[in-house]
Amino acid sequence: MTMPTRAVLAAFMAKPADEHYGLEVSEAAGLAPGSIYPILIRLEQCGWLESRWEDIDEHAEGRRKRRYYRLSEKGAQAVPLALAKAKGRRRTGGATLRPDGGLA
């Protein structure tokens, strides 16, 4: 698992029950906003995150809709273990997150 992926997951684990939008995750993870979206997509594809579009009137709010992400039930169970395993693998080269939700 890459350091940026670990940083994104750590941002979710700081407030695991909350929804987070991209810029918020970016700031919490200390990563550029554009770099986190591929990570968020990959985490959603493997079932660790769920997302939804905000239901607002963009004109009235004066901004675009946000996509909110939160840990899924599967993610809430898997992420702490994956982060602990990744921390232990730092010296040995790291693990790869697979679409089935496992680590290689």
N, CA and C atoms as an extended XYZ file, in Angstrom:
312
Properties=species:S:1:pos:R:3:atomname:S:1:resname:S:1:resid:I:1 pbc="F F F"
N         0.846       -1.165        0.000 N   MET     1
C         0.000        0.000        0.000 CA  MET     1
C         0.902        1.241        0.000 C   MET     1
N         0.591        2.178       -0.852 N   THR     2
C         1.427        3.365       -0.984 CA  THR     2
C         1.237        4.310        0.206 C   THR     2
N         2.219        5.168        0.395 N   MET     3
C         2.123        6.165        1.462 CA  MET     3
C         0.911        7.089        1.246 C   MET     3
N         0.638        7.567        0.026 N   PRO     4
C        -0.551        8.405       -0.159 CA  PRO     4
C        -1.849        7.672        0.195 C   PRO     4
N        -1.957        6.395       -0.156 N   THR     5
C        -3.152        5.623        0.194 CA  THR     5
C        -3.270        5.506        1.707 C   THR     5
N        -2.160        5.251        2.380 N   ARG     6
C        -2.183        5.188        3.847 CA  ARG     6
C        -2.611        6.520        4.441 C   ARG     6
N        -2.136        7.626        3.872 N   ALA     7
C        -2.507        8.950        4.377 CA  ALA     7
C        -4.003        9.208        4.212 C   ALA     7
N        -4.565        8.803        3.073 N   VAL     8
C        -6.007        8.962        2.836 CA  VAL     8
C        -6.793        8.113        3.830 C   VAL     8
N        -6.384        6.872        4.012 N   LEU     9
C        -7.083        5.998        4.950 CA  LEU     9
C        -6.972        6.516        6.380 C   LEU     9
N        -5.818        7.034        6.735 N   ALA    10
C        -5.644        7.600        8.079 CA  ALA    10
C        -6.574        8.797        8.276 C   ALA    10
N        -6.788        9.585        7.232 N   ALA    11
C        -7.709       10.715        7.325 CA  ALA    11
C        -9.126       10.227        7.625 C   ALA    11
N        -9.527        9.147        7.004 N   PHE    12
C       -10.856        8.584        7.289 CA  PHE    12
C       -10.917        8.002        8.694 C   PHE    12
N        -9.842        7.374        9.135 N   MET    13
C        -9.842        6.756       10.458 CA  MET    13
C        -9.829        7.797       11.580 C   MET    13
N        -9.415        9.024       11.294 N   ALA    14
C        -9.435       10.077       12.313 CA  ALA    14
C       -10.874       10.365       12.752 C   ALA    14
N       -11.815       10.247       11.831 N   LYS    15
C       -13.250       10.426       12.111 CA  LYS    15
C       -14.003        9.376       11.306 C   LYS    15
N       -13.951        8.105       11.728 N   PRO    16
C       -14.446        7.004       10.901 CA  PRO    16
C       -15.949        7.010       10.622 C   PRO    16
N       -16.753        7.647       11.428 N   ALA    17
C       -18.199        7.651       11.201 CA  ALA    17
C       -18.653        8.821       10.333 C   ALA    17
N       -17.759        9.777       10.070 N   ASP    18
C       -18.125       10.993        9.336 CA  ASP    18
C       -17.995       10.822        7.834 C   ASP    18
N       -18.744       11.679        7.102 N   GLU    19
C       -18.570       11.802        5.665 CA  GLU    19
C       -17.513       12.879        5.425 C   GLU    19
N       -16.729       12.695        4.364 N   HIS    20
C       -15.665       13.634        4.035 CA  HIS    20
C       -15.713       13.913        2.538 C   HIS    20
N       -15.495       15.172        2.149 N   TYR    21
C       -15.422       15.484        0.719 CA  TYR    21
C       -13.956       15.607        0.315 C   TYR    21
N       -13.695       15.580       -0.975 N   GLY    22
C       -12.343       15.483       -1.505 CA  GLY    22
C       -11.340       16.471       -0.956 C   GLY    22
N       -11.669       17.753       -0.962 N   LEU    23
C       -10.713       18.758       -0.489 CA  LEU    23
C       -10.407       18.560        0.995 C   LEU    23
N       -11.404       18.184        1.741 N   GLU    24
C       -11.220       17.922        3.170 CA  GLU    24
C       -10.250       16.749        3.380 C   GLU    24
N       -10.422       15.680        2.595 N   VAL    25
C        -9.527       14.526        2.679 CA  VAL    25
C        -8.123       14.934        2.255 C   VAL    25
N        -8.043       15.710        1.198 N   SER    26
C        -6.756       16.180        0.700 CA  SER    26
C        -5.980       16.928        1.779 C   SER    26
N        -6.645       17.852        2.448 N   GLU    27
C        -5.995       18.633        3.491 CA  GLU    27
C        -5.601       17.759        4.679 C   GLU    27
N        -6.482       16.855        5.089 N   ALA    28
C        -6.190       15.988        6.232 CA  ALA    28
C        -5.042       15.025        5.930 C   ALA    28
N        -4.948       14.595        4.672 N   ALA    29
C        -3.901       13.644        4.277 CA  ALA    29
C        -2.598       14.350        3.908 C   ALA    29
N        -2.653       15.673        3.719 N   GLY    30
C        -1.461       16.413        3.322 CA  GLY    30
C        -1.052       16.144        1.885 C   GLY    30
N        -2.045       15.929        1.020 N   LEU    31
C        -1.794       15.605       -0.388 CA  LEU    31
C        -2.473       16.622       -1.293 C   LEU    31
N        -1.958       16.756       -2.508 N   ALA    32
C        -2.575       17.638       -3.493 CA  ALA    32
C        -3.966       17.112       -3.846 C   ALA    32
N        -4.938       18.020       -4.000 N   PRO    33
C        -6.304       17.571       -4.278 CA  PRO    33
C        -6.420       16.608       -5.468 C   PRO    33
N        -5.729       16.886       -6.549 N   GLY    34
C        -5.828       16.020       -7.723 CA  GLY    34
C        -5.282       14.621       -7.511 C   GLY    34
N        -4.411       14.466       -6.542 N   SER    35
C        -3.795       13.144       -6.336 CA  SER    35
C        -4.660       12.202       -5.522 C   SER    35
N        -5.665       12.719       -4.825 N   ILE    36
C        -6.441       11.823       -3.972 CA  ILE    36
C        -7.606       11.158       -4.687 C   ILE    36
N        -8.086       11.749       -5.781 N   TYR    37
C        -9.271       11.186       -6.429 CA  TYR    37
C        -9.048        9.785       -6.992 C   TYR    37
N        -7.923        9.495       -7.620 N   PRO    38
C        -7.707        8.099       -8.038 CA  PRO    38
C        -7.685        7.133       -6.843 C   PRO    38
N        -7.178        7.602       -5.724 N   ILE    39
C        -7.149        6.769       -4.516 CA  ILE    39
C        -8.570        6.547       -4.012 C   ILE    39
N        -9.369        7.612       -3.951 N   LEU    40
C       -10.747        7.475       -3.499 CA  LEU    40
C       -11.539        6.538       -4.401 C   LEU    40
N       -11.339        6.649       -5.698 N   ILE    41
C       -12.036        5.770       -6.651 CA  ILE    41
C       -11.633        4.321       -6.420 C   ILE    41
N       -10.334        4.079       -6.269 N   ARG    42
C        -9.849        2.714       -6.050 CA  ARG    42
C       -10.401        2.139       -4.739 C   ARG    42
N       -10.427        2.950       -3.684 N   LEU    43
C       -10.944        2.487       -2.399 CA  LEU    43
C       -12.443        2.205       -2.472 C   LEU    43
N       -13.152        2.994       -3.268 N   GLU    44
C       -14.583        2.734       -3.448 CA  GLU    44
C       -14.797        1.461       -4.263 C   GLU    44
N       -13.986        1.258       -5.295 N   GLN    45
C       -14.110        0.057       -6.119 CA  GLN    45
C       -13.857       -1.222       -5.322 C   GLN    45
N       -12.970       -1.150       -4.337 N   CYS    46
C       -12.704       -2.354       -3.552 CA  CYS    46
C       -13.650       -2.471       -2.358 C   CYS    46
N       -14.597       -1.557       -2.237 N   GLY    47
C       -15.639       -1.679       -1.234 CA  GLY    47
C       -15.317       -1.099        0.125 C   GLY    47
N       -14.206       -0.374        0.232 N   TRP    48
C       -13.828        0.203        1.522 CA  TRP    48
C       -14.470        1.565        1.763 C   TRP    48
N       -14.901        2.230        0.698 N   LEU    49
C       -15.579        3.525        0.805 CA  LEU    49
C       -16.909        3.469        0.080 C   LEU    49
N       -17.831        4.313        0.514 N   GLU    50
C       -19.090        4.552       -0.175 CA  GLU    50
C       -19.150        6.049       -0.438 C   GLU    50
N       -19.865        6.441       -1.492 N   SER    51
C       -19.941        7.865       -1.793 CA  SER    51
C       -21.338        8.248       -2.238 C   SER    51
N       -21.586        9.543       -2.161 N   ARG    52
C       -22.851       10.103       -2.629 CA  ARG    52
C       -22.614       11.554       -3.013 C   ARG    52
N       -23.448       12.047       -3.938 N   TRP    53
C       -23.400       13.459       -4.293 CA  TRP    53
C       -24.278       14.237       -3.330 C   TRP    53
N       -23.798       15.385       -2.941 N   GLU    54
C       -24.545       16.300       -2.085 CA  GLU    54
C       -25.778       16.788       -2.828 C   GLU    54
N       -26.870       16.967       -2.109 N   ASP    55
C       -28.113       17.444       -2.704 CA  ASP    55
C       -28.307       18.912       -2.328 C   ASP    55
N       -27.771       19.796       -3.181 N   ILE    56
C       -27.890       21.238       -2.944 CA  ILE    56
C       -28.277       21.945       -4.235 C   ILE    56
N       -28.709       23.173       -4.100 N   ASP    57
C       -28.912       24.057       -5.243 CA  ASP    57
C       -27.592       24.803       -5.428 C   ASP    57
N       -26.842       24.443       -6.465 N   GLU    58
C       -25.515       25.024       -6.681 CA  GLU    58
C       -25.577       26.547       -6.815 C   GLU    58
N       -26.594       27.030       -7.490 N   HIS    59
C       -26.720       28.480       -7.684 CA  HIS    59
C       -26.933       29.178       -6.340 C   HIS    59
N       -27.827       28.654       -5.526 N   ALA    60
C       -28.115       29.267       -4.220 CA  ALA    60
C       -26.904       29.183       -3.289 C   ALA    60
N       -26.179       28.086       -3.342 N   GLU    61
C       -25.014       27.896       -2.472 CA  GLU    61
C       -23.771       28.625       -2.991 C   GLU    61
N       -23.765       28.931       -4.285 N   GLY    62
C       -22.616       29.618       -4.876 CA  GLY    62
C       -21.404       28.721       -5.043 C   GLY    62
N       -21.631       27.419       -5.141 N   ARG    63
C       -20.540       26.457       -5.340 CA  ARG    63
C       -21.091       25.184       -5.965 C   ARG    63
N       -20.187       24.367       -6.460 N   ARG    64
C       -20.580       23.097       -7.051 CA  ARG    64
C       -20.924       22.078       -5.963 C   ARG    64
N       -21.652       21.053       -6.366 N   LYS    65
C       -21.971       19.959       -5.452 CA  LYS    65
C       -20.687       19.234       -5.054 C   LYS    65
N       -20.674       18.725       -3.856 N   ARG    66
C       -19.543       17.934       -3.377 CA  ARG    66
C       -19.917       16.454       -3.400 C   ARG    66
N       -18.917       15.642       -3.636 N   ARG    67
C       -19.099       14.202       -3.509 CA  ARG    67
C       -18.557       13.832       -2.135 C   ARG    67
N       -19.402       13.231       -1.330 N   TYR    68
C       -19.017       12.843        0.022 CA  TYR    68
C       -18.670       11.363        0.057 C   TYR    68
N       -17.612       11.054        0.789 N   TYR    69
C       -17.131        9.689        0.953 CA  TYR    69
C       -17.169        9.333        2.430 C   TYR    69
N       -17.428        8.069        2.698 N   ARG    70
C       -17.345        7.566        4.065 CA  ARG    70
C       -16.904        6.117        4.022 C   ARG    70
N       -16.366        5.667        5.138 N   LEU    71
C       -15.975        4.269        5.222 CA  LEU    71
C       -17.217        3.397        5.153 C   LEU    71
N       -17.155        2.351        4.362 N   SER    72
C       -18.229        1.376        4.343 CA  SER    72
C       -18.073        0.480        5.566 C   SER    72
N       -19.034       -0.369        5.794 N   GLU    73
C       -18.922       -1.331        6.896 CA  GLU    73
C       -17.699       -2.223        6.680 C   GLU    73
N       -17.519       -2.648        5.444 N   LYS    74
C       -16.350       -3.468        5.100 CA  LYS    74
C       -15.056       -2.694        5.356 C   LYS    74
N       -15.029       -1.429        4.956 N   GLY    75
C       -13.847       -0.599        5.149 CA  GLY    75
C       -13.540       -0.355        6.612 C   GLY    75
N       -14.584       -0.111        7.399 N   ALA    76
C       -14.377        0.144        8.825 CA  ALA    76
C       -13.728       -1.057        9.515 C   ALA    76
N       -13.996       -2.245        9.005 N   GLN    77
C       -13.391       -3.450        9.571 CA  GLN    77
C       -12.004       -3.702        8.994 C   GLN    77
N       -11.833       -3.440        7.695 N   ALA    78
C       -10.592       -3.801        7.008 CA  ALA    78
C        -9.478       -2.769        7.148 C   ALA    78
N        -9.819       -1.496        7.200 N   VAL    79
C        -8.799       -0.444        7.169 CA  VAL    79
C        -7.841       -0.489        8.359 C   VAL    79
N        -8.322       -0.619        9.591 N   PRO    80
C        -7.346       -0.661       10.694 CA  PRO    80
C        -6.346       -1.807       10.551 C   PRO    80
N        -6.818       -2.963       10.140 N   LEU    81
C        -5.935       -4.108        9.936 CA  LEU    81
C        -4.964       -3.855        8.784 C   LEU    81
N        -5.469       -3.305        7.682 N   ALA    82
C        -4.621       -3.021        6.521 CA  ALA    82
C        -3.543       -1.992        6.859 C   ALA    82
N        -3.911       -0.963        7.626 N   LEU    83
C        -2.924        0.045        8.012 CA  LEU    83
C        -1.862       -0.564        8.919 C   LEU    83
N        -2.276       -1.432        9.821 N   ALA    84
C        -1.309       -2.087       10.706 CA  ALA    84
C        -0.371       -2.991        9.910 C   ALA    84
N        -0.926       -3.731        8.943 N   LYS    85
C        -0.093       -4.595        8.098 CA  LYS    85
C         0.854       -3.765        7.243 C   LYS    85
N         0.342       -2.678        6.677 N   ALA    86
C         1.179       -1.822        5.825 CA  ALA    86
C         2.311       -1.200        6.630 C   ALA    86
N         2.031       -0.825        7.854 N   LYS    87
C         3.063       -0.254        8.702 CA  LYS    87
C         4.172       -1.274        8.931 C   LYS    87
N         3.806       -2.519        9.114 N   GLY    88
C         4.782       -3.579        9.305 CA  GLY    88
C         5.553       -3.930        8.048 C   GLY    88
N         4.984       -3.608        6.888 N   ARG    89
C         5.630       -3.947        5.612 CA  ARG    89
C         6.480       -2.827        5.048 C   ARG    89
N         6.520       -1.688        5.709 N   ARG    90
C         7.290       -0.559        5.175 CA  ARG    90
C         8.709       -0.957        4.824 C   ARG    90
N         9.303       -1.741        5.660 N   ARG    91
C        10.703       -2.130        5.447 CA  ARG    91
C        10.851       -3.166        4.340 C   ARG    91
N         9.762       -3.869        4.008 N   THR    92
C         9.867       -4.958        3.038 CA  THR    92
C         9.297       -4.604        1.671 C   THR    92
N         8.898       -3.367        1.453 N   GLY    93
C         8.480       -2.962        0.109 CA  GLY    93
C         7.025       -2.629       -0.054 C   GLY    93
N         6.170       -2.898        0.915 N   GLY    94
C         4.768       -2.487        0.839 CA  GLY    94
C         3.868       -3.498        0.177 C   GLY    94
N         2.584       -3.268        0.313 N   ALA    95
C         1.561       -4.135       -0.238 CA  ALA    95
C         0.750       -3.349       -1.257 C   ALA    95
N         0.083       -4.054       -2.137 N   THR    96
C        -0.739       -3.455       -3.166 CA  THR    96
C        -2.198       -3.715       -2.833 C   THR    96
N        -3.023       -2.702       -2.886 N   LEU    97
C        -4.455       -2.842       -2.653 CA  LEU    97
C        -5.076       -3.414       -3.919 C   LEU    97
N        -5.839       -4.499       -3.758 N   ARG    98
C        -6.468       -5.153       -4.898 CA  ARG    98
C        -7.948       -4.796       -4.963 C   ARG    98
N        -8.559       -4.832       -6.189 N   PRO    99
C        -9.965       -4.490       -6.325 CA  PRO    99
C       -10.903       -5.359       -5.490 C   PRO    99
N       -10.490       -6.580       -5.129 N   ASP   100
C       -11.358       -7.431       -4.305 CA  ASP   100
C       -11.291       -7.050       -2.841 C   ASP   100
N       -10.517       -5.999       -2.508 N   GLY   101
C       -10.444       -5.507       -1.144 CA  GLY   101
C        -9.302       -6.080       -0.348 C   GLY   101
N        -8.545       -6.985       -0.928 N   GLY   102
C        -7.433       -7.578       -0.217 CA  GLY   102
C        -6.136       -6.862       -0.496 C   GLY   102
N        -5.097       -7.351        0.117 N   LEU   103
C        -3.758       -6.810       -0.106 CA  LEU   103
C        -2.921       -7.866       -0.770 C   LEU   103
N        -2.052       -7.455       -1.684 N   ALA   104
C        -1.159       -8.395       -2.348 CA  ALA   104
C         0.214       -8.279       -1.736 C   ALA   104
